[in-house]
Amino acid sequence: MPSFYIKTYGCQMNKRDSEQVSTMLTERGYRLAEVEADADVILLNTCSVRDMAEQKAIGKMGFLRKLRRKKPHLVLGYLGCMAQARGDSLLKNSPFVDLVVGTQKFHRVADYVDELLQRRLDSLMDDQRRPIVDVEEETGSQSTIRDQSLESGQCSAFVSIMQGCNMHCAFCIVPQTRGEERGRTIEEITNEVHTLAAKGIREVTLLGQIVNLYGRHEFPKRDETSPFVQLLEAVCTVPGIARVRFTSPHPIGFRSDLIEAFTRLPNLVEHVHLPLQSGSDRILKIMRRGYTAERFRKLVADLRAARPGIAITTDVIVGFPGETEEDYLATRSLMDEIAFDNAFVFRYSQRQNTPAATMEDQLPEELKEERNKDLLDVVNRHVALKLEALVGSEVEILCEGTSRHNSERLTGRTRTNKIVVFEGSQRHIGEVFPVRIVRASNSTLYGDPVILG
């Protein structure tokens, strides 16, 4: 059977979508190629959040065209967010591309690949190639991302609980590429988690564009408990699942019932990724974020009170249109005050058809880069201090496998999502146990297992 290769850009949602496509192709007998040069089908699952991600995908596709000279039958395709946003316009600059599939049609990819390969078998000439473009909306597409092919020893998995976003932040293209919010049912999601647990999965991460707003327009509250907290309760009771995470939430979705859930659901880990985006109220308002710096500050305090020791990470955008030095310093000050466990700092990137793209006072790239580097210094200082503070303590880790940088060592994550590297045996992969931290680098902890048989 033919072989395939998928390269994924962007977020965990994209990775999960790629897993779904890979599963469907494998079930039809396709073989996963280890390198793209060996593949008969190469698919790029794209991201549109920033311009750089789009340019990387377009550049990559241009490089792949060279493989067509050696393998005329090669099928090349774009999937995902950029495919959704640009549609058949991608074919103007890349007329050699065979397939363009949007975010609501991942479950159709295997059918389209079958069709394209059959055309090759029918000996159609290159100039008779008829590309397939499908970026239409499809009702119920949120329930099609459900099957997973797990690797040997895999102990953690992503579970897609919803698609789309209704927030329409001024800088963000996601509502255009992913559509409106629509969620799978709690029963459907919980059944998937039961299946994963039976296959040895110990940790699940619930995925959604605004994950903590899951089901707000579709499913009823129960005793003033939101659908998302109902889902957390259900998933946390699945036998075999030791840890439950979720990403990415929005600050306005942290109602009292969700904060309270951290006080009573032990399987819900002590880690929240909480996007700030800016510490300036003026910029937050222009961004259409729906909260102030003070409200964000109080939310962090409430979470830390509900679960002492909770790790809080964040996303921040520097160089948003019109961001003054005063606005930036407000962000810097709040970042320093909150002392996040880690942060992703991004330079603002214009996204076509978003309100921010046409705003006046677009900042020069040099200034964005300067602020980006400065804020990263603040972030890295706090990261190093938090890691160093753990030296000498015992932490619980889930052993995930062999360290990427040293095959003689194992690696795992703490409940607060910090990486720990340690000595151990392959038989401990998938187990949860304590490790004593003996030293820390700028980004990684190193430890000795406290009890290993």
Secondary structure as GFF3:
##gff-version 3
##sequence-region A 1 453
A	DSSP	beta_strand	3	8	.	.	.	ID=ss1
A	DSSP	alpha_helix	12	27	.	.	.	ID=ss2
A	DSSP	beta_strand	31	32	.	.	.	ID=ss3
A	DSSP	three_ten_helix	36	38	.	.	.	ID=ss4
A	DSSP	beta_strand	41	46	.	.	.	ID=ss5
A	DSSP	alpha_helix	51	70	.	.	.	ID=ss6
A	DSSP	beta_strand	75	80	.	.	.	ID=ss7
A	DSSP	alpha_helix	81	86	.	.	.	ID=ss8
A	DSSP	three_ten_helix	87	89	.	.	.	ID=ss9
A	DSSP	alpha_helix	90	93	.	.	.	ID=ss10
A	DSSP	beta_strand	99	101	.	.	.	ID=ss11
A	DSSP	three_ten_helix	106	108	.	.	.	ID=ss12
A	DSSP	alpha_helix	109	121	.	.	.	ID=ss13
A	DSSP	three_ten_helix	126	128	.	.	.	ID=ss14
A	DSSP	beta_strand	132	134	.	.	.	ID=ss15
A	DSSP	three_ten_helix	141	143	.	.	.	ID=ss16
A	DSSP	beta_strand	156	160	.	.	.	ID=ss17
A	DSSP	beta_strand	162	163	.	.	.	ID=ss18
A	DSSP	alpha_helix	174	178	.	.	.	ID=ss19
A	DSSP	beta_strand	182	183	.	.	.	ID=ss20
A	DSSP	alpha_helix	186	198	.	.	.	ID=ss21
A	DSSP	beta_strand	203	207	.	.	.	ID=ss22
A	DSSP	three_ten_helix	211	213	.	.	.	ID=ss23
A	DSSP	alpha_helix	227	236	.	.	.	ID=ss24
A	DSSP	beta_strand	243	247	.	.	.	ID=ss25
A	DSSP	three_ten_helix	251	253	.	.	.	ID=ss26
A	DSSP	alpha_helix	256	264	.	.	.	ID=ss27
A	DSSP	beta_strand	271	273	.	.	.	ID=ss28
A	DSSP	alpha_helix	281	287	.	.	.	ID=ss29
A	DSSP	alpha_helix	293	306	.	.	.	ID=ss30
A	DSSP	beta_strand	311	318	.	.	.	ID=ss31
A	DSSP	alpha_helix	325	338	.	.	.	ID=ss32
A	DSSP	beta_strand	342	347	.	.	.	ID=ss33
A	DSSP	three_ten_helix	355	358	.	.	.	ID=ss34
A	DSSP	alpha_helix	365	389	.	.	.	ID=ss35
A	DSSP	beta_strand	394	402	.	.	.	ID=ss36
A	DSSP	beta_strand	410	414	.	.	.	ID=ss37
A	DSSP	beta_strand	419	422	.	.	.	ID=ss38
A	DSSP	three_ten_helix	426	428	.	.	.	ID=ss39
A	DSSP	beta_strand	432	440	.	.	.	ID=ss40
A	DSSP	beta_strand	445	449	.	.	.	ID=ss41
###
